[in-house]
Amino acid sequence: MASVQTSVPAQGVLSRTPSPALVLGAIASVQFGSALATTLFAQVGPAGAVLLRLVSASIVLLVIWRPRPRARTRSELLLAALFGLVLAGMNLAFYEAIQRIPLGIAVTIEFVGPLAVAITGSRRRLDLLWVALAAAGIVALMRGDAHALDPLGVALALAAGCLWGAYILINARVGKAFAGGTGLAIAMAVGSMVALPVGVAQGGAQLLAPHTLLLGAAIGMLSSAIPYTFEMEALRRIATNVFGVLMSLEPAMAALAGFLVIGQTLSSRELAGIALVVIASVGASSSARKAPIAV
């Protein structure tokens, strides 16, 4: 794992907010935003919802940060573009997954990505315990009483998890290379362009309906602009293993959001599976070695 330092001075209110509070705020924002996004699937499909999310977040971030791409080096722009590709792919895979399986279960399966980041390169025997606990949790979810999980939904959640792991590592590098949210703004614009063809194909004219645009803007703020900004600021100041411990609350928050916003209930077996993955993620992240990020 990695500790992140930055030569860019933090600015504004976010710089005075404790990093754990930023991460917890991001967790709540993104999961309730994801639950809200499912209400758009019937009108514009998962890809249409992703497009609305990314475009609305891009507009907000570009207005706030006003990045100047011509002032950046080629390697910095490539880094931001890579971040945008990862953002688009992660969101498209995840939204397609939560169309097919419950939100709390999808996030729990997706969490294999951050968990893999937490234990990458470790040779500690204790980490075998965390892997075993996570595997037991996933098996419990697959054999849940209340839901027969769609195999494609599971595969998409796993793909989103791989991209989530990449997101954590690339996010730390973007936060170091760019001041404020300028790198994120560029990445979000790239992600919007990547999602444009498939989003238009699924959403069509419904993407321009006033209600859809309003809801999409809310989702963009909750699921992208707010949490990604909070996470990038937090990753400037805390080690990514500490970040991973805090992010371990994601599956539990997702289950709560799914229940409160769209009425998704989980069986006791599924809740136990989520708990096992959360415990494994906390354990793996807290015991991960700290090593400097190569930039």
matplotlib code that plots the C-alpha trace (Angstrom):
import matplotlib.pyplot as plt

x = [0.0, 1.0, 1.4, 0.6, 2.4, 1.7, 3.6, 0.4, -1.1, -4.6, -7.1, -10.4, -12.8, -11.8, -8.2, -9.5, -11.8, -10.4, -9.6, -11.7, -14.7, -14.1, -14.0, -17.1, -18.9, -17.9, -19.1, -22.6, -22.8, -21.9, -24.0, -27.2, -26.5, -26.2, -29.5, -31.1, -29.7, -31.6, -34.8, -33.7, -32.9, -36.5, -36.3, -32.7, -31.0, -27.9, -25.6, -27.9, -27.8, -24.0, -23.9, -26.1, -24.0, -20.7, -21.8, -23.4, -20.4, -18.1, -19.9, -19.8, -16.1, -15.0, -16.8, -15.3, -11.7, -11.3, -8.4, -6.0, -4.9, -2.4, -0.5, 0.0, 2.6, 1.8, 2.4, 0.0, -2.7, -2.3, -2.6, -5.9, -7.2, -6.4, -8.3, -11.2, -11.2, -11.2, -14.0, -16.2, -15.6, -16.1, -19.4, -20.7, -19.9, -21.3, -24.6, -25.2, -24.5, -27.0, -29.7, -29.4, -28.4, -29.2, -27.0, -25.5, -24.5, -23.1, -20.9, -19.7, -18.7, -17.1, -15.0, -12.7, -10.9, -9.9, -9.3, -6.8, -5.1, -4.8, -3.0, -1.0, 2.6, 2.0, 3.6, 2.0, 0.2, -2.4, -3.5, -4.6, -7.2, -8.6, -8.8, -10.5, -13.0, -13.8, -14.2, -16.6, -18.5, -18.8, -19.9, -22.6, -23.9, -24.0, -26.1, -28.4, -32.0, -33.8, -32.2, -31.0, -28.1, -27.8, -24.4, -23.9, -24.6, -22.0, -19.4, -20.1, -19.7, -16.3, -15.2, -16.2, -14.2, -11.0, -11.5, -12.2, -8.8, -7.2, -9.2, -7.7, -4.1, -4.6, -6.6, -3.6, -1.3, -3.7, -4.1, -0.4, 0.1, -2.7, -3.7, -7.2, -9.7, -8.3, -7.1, -10.4, -12.3, -10.3, -10.7, -14.5, -14.7, -12.8, -15.1, -18.2, -16.9, -16.3, -19.8, -21.5, -22.1, -23.5, -25.4, -27.1, -27.9, -29.7, -31.3, -32.2, -34.5, -35.4, -32.0, -33.4, -36.6, -36.6, -37.3, -34.5, -32.0, -32.8, -32.5, -29.3, -27.8, -28.5, -27.0, -23.9, -23.4, -24.0, -22.2, -19.3, -18.6, -18.9, -17.4, -14.5, -13.5, -13.6, -11.6, -9.0, -8.4, -8.3, -5.8, -3.5, -3.2, -3.6, -2.0, -4.0, -4.1, -5.9, -8.2, -8.9, -10.0, -12.5, -13.7, -14.5, -17.7, -18.9, -20.8, -22.7, -23.6, -24.7, -27.0, -28.5, -29.0, -30.6, -33.0, -33.9, -34.1, -35.5, -36.7, -34.2, -34.1, -31.4, -31.5, -29.7, -27.2, -26.5, -26.1, -23.6, -21.7, -21.5, -20.2, -17.5, -16.3, -16.2, -14.2, -11.8, -11.3, -10.7, -8.2, -6.3, -6.2, -5.1, -2.3, -1.1, 2.4, 3.0, 5.3, 5.8, 3.9, 6.1, 5.1]
y = [0.0, 3.6, 6.8, 9.9, 13.2, 16.3, 19.4, 21.1, 23.1, 22.2, 24.9, 26.1, 24.3, 20.8, 21.4, 22.2, 19.1, 16.0, 13.3, 10.6, 12.9, 13.5, 9.8, 9.0, 11.8, 10.5, 7.0, 8.2, 10.5, 7.9, 5.1, 7.2, 8.6, 5.1, 4.1, 7.2, 6.3, 3.0, 5.0, 6.3, 2.9, 2.4, 5.6, 5.8, 2.6, 2.1, 3.7, 6.6, 7.2, 7.0, 9.5, 12.0, 11.4, 12.1, 15.0, 16.8, 16.3, 17.4, 20.6, 21.4, 20.5, 22.4, 25.5, 25.3, 24.4, 25.7, 23.5, 24.6, 21.5, 23.5, 24.3, 20.6, 18.2, 15.3, 12.8, 14.6, 14.8, 11.1, 10.3, 12.4, 10.6, 7.2, 8.3, 9.3, 5.9, 4.1, 6.3, 5.6, 1.9, 1.5, 3.4, 1.6, -1.8, -1.0, 0.5, -2.5, -4.7, -2.9, -3.2, -7.0, -7.6, -5.6, -2.6, -3.9, -7.2, -5.5, -3.2, -6.1, -8.1, -5.0, -4.6, -7.4, -4.6, -2.4, -5.6, -6.8, -3.4, -3.7, -7.0, -6.7, -7.7, -8.9, -12.1, -12.1, -15.2, -13.1, -11.8, -15.3, -15.0, -11.8, -13.4, -16.5, -14.2, -12.3, -15.5, -16.8, -13.6, -13.8, -17.4, -16.5, -13.8, -16.3, -18.7, -16.1, -17.0, -14.0, -13.6, -15.8, -13.6, -12.9, -14.3, -11.4, -9.0, -10.7, -10.6, -6.9, -6.2, -8.0, -6.0, -2.8, -4.0, -4.4, -0.9, 0.4, -0.9, 0.9, 4.0, 4.1, 3.9, 6.4, 8.8, 9.2, 10.0, 12.5, 14.2, 14.6, 15.8, 18.3, 21.2, 21.1, 19.2, 20.2, 16.7, 15.3, 17.8, 16.8, 13.1, 13.5, 15.2, 12.3, 9.8, 11.7, 11.4, 7.7, 7.1, 9.2, 6.7, 3.9, 6.3, 7.9, 4.5, 3.4, 6.7, 8.3, 11.3, 10.5, 11.9, 15.4, 15.1, 17.9, 15.4, 13.1, 16.0, 17.3, 13.8, 13.1, 16.4, 15.4, 11.9, 13.5, 15.7, 12.9, 10.1, 11.8, 15.5, 15.4, 12.0, 12.1, 15.5, 14.4, 11.3, 13.0, 15.6, 12.8, 10.8, 13.8, 13.6, 10.0, 6.7, 4.6, 1.7, 4.1, 5.1, 1.5, 0.9, 3.7, 2.6, -0.8, 0.7, 1.0, -2.4, -1.6, 1.9, 0.5, -2.0, 0.8, 3.1, 0.3, -0.3, 3.3, 4.6, 1.7, -0.7, -3.5, -6.0, -8.6, -12.0, -12.8, -14.9, -12.0, -9.5, -12.0, -12.1, -8.4, -8.3, -10.8, -8.8, -5.6, -7.3, -8.7, -5.4, -3.6, -6.2, -6.3, -2.5, -1.9, -4.4, -3.4, -2.2, 1.4, 2.1, 5.3, 5.6, 5.7, 8.6]
z = [0.0, -0.2, 1.7, -0.3, 0.1, -2.1, -2.9, -3.8, -0.8, 0.0, -0.4, 1.1, 3.4, 2.3, 3.5, 7.0, 7.1, 8.7, 6.2, 7.8, 7.7, 4.0, 3.3, 5.3, 3.6, 0.2, 1.1, 2.1, -0.9, -3.5, -2.2, -1.8, -5.2, -6.6, -5.0, -6.5, -10.0, -10.1, -10.3, -13.7, -15.2, -16.6, -18.5, -19.8, -18.8, -16.7, -19.4, -19.8, -16.0, -16.1, -18.9, -17.0, -13.9, -15.6, -17.7, -14.9, -12.6, -15.4, -15.9, -12.2, -11.8, -15.0, -13.8, -10.3, -11.2, -14.7, -15.7, -18.4, -20.3, -22.5, -19.3, -18.5, -19.7, -22.0, -19.2, -16.9, -19.5, -20.3, -16.5, -16.4, -19.5, -18.0, -14.9, -17.0, -18.8, -15.5, -14.1, -17.2, -17.2, -13.4, -13.5, -16.6, -15.2, -11.8, -13.0, -15.3, -12.2, -9.9, -12.5, -12.1, -8.4, -5.2, -4.4, -1.2, -2.7, -5.8, -3.7, -1.6, -4.6, -6.1, -3.0, -4.1, -6.0, -3.0, -1.0, -3.6, -3.6, 0.2, 0.2, -3.1, -2.5, 1.0, 2.2, 5.6, 6.7, 8.4, 5.0, 4.1, 6.9, 5.4, 1.9, 3.4, 5.3, 2.1, 0.1, 2.7, 2.6, -1.2, -1.0, 1.5, -0.9, -3.8, -1.7, -0.2, 0.7, -0.8, -4.2, -7.0, -8.2, -11.9, -13.1, -15.5, -12.6, -10.5, -13.4, -13.9, -10.2, -10.3, -13.3, -11.5, -8.5, -10.6, -12.0, -8.4, -7.4, -10.3, -9.4, -5.9, -7.1, -10.0, -7.9, -5.6, -8.5, -10.0, -6.7, -6.4, -10.0, -10.2, -8.0, -6.4, -8.5, -11.9, -12.8, -11.7, -13.9, -16.9, -16.1, -15.7, -19.1, -20.7, -18.9, -20.2, -23.8, -23.3, -22.0, -24.6, -27.4, -25.2, -23.0, -26.0, -27.4, -24.3, -23.2, -26.5, -26.3, -22.7, -21.7, -22.5, -20.5, -17.7, -14.9, -16.1, -16.4, -12.9, -11.4, -13.4, -12.1, -8.5, -9.1, -10.7, -7.6, -5.1, -7.0, -8.7, -8.0, -4.2, -3.4, -6.0, -4.8, -1.1, -1.8, -3.9, -1.1, 1.5, -0.5, -0.5, 3.3, 4.4, 3.5, 1.1, 3.6, 6.1, 3.2, 2.6, 6.2, 6.0, 2.6, 4.1, 5.2, 1.6, 1.5, 4.7, 3.6, 0.2, 1.9, 4.0, 1.0, -1.0, 1.9, 2.6, -1.0, -3.0, -0.4, -1.1, 1.7, 2.3, 4.0, 7.2, 5.2, 2.8, 5.7, 7.3, 3.9, 3.8, 7.4, 6.6, 3.6, 5.7, 8.4, 5.9, 4.2, 7.5, 8.6, 5.2, 4.9, 8.5, 8.3, 4.9, 4.5, 3.7, 0.7, -1.3, -4.6, -7.6, -9.8]

ax = plt.figure().add_subplot(projection="3d")
ax.plot(x, y, z, "-o")
ax.set_aspect("equal")
plt.show()
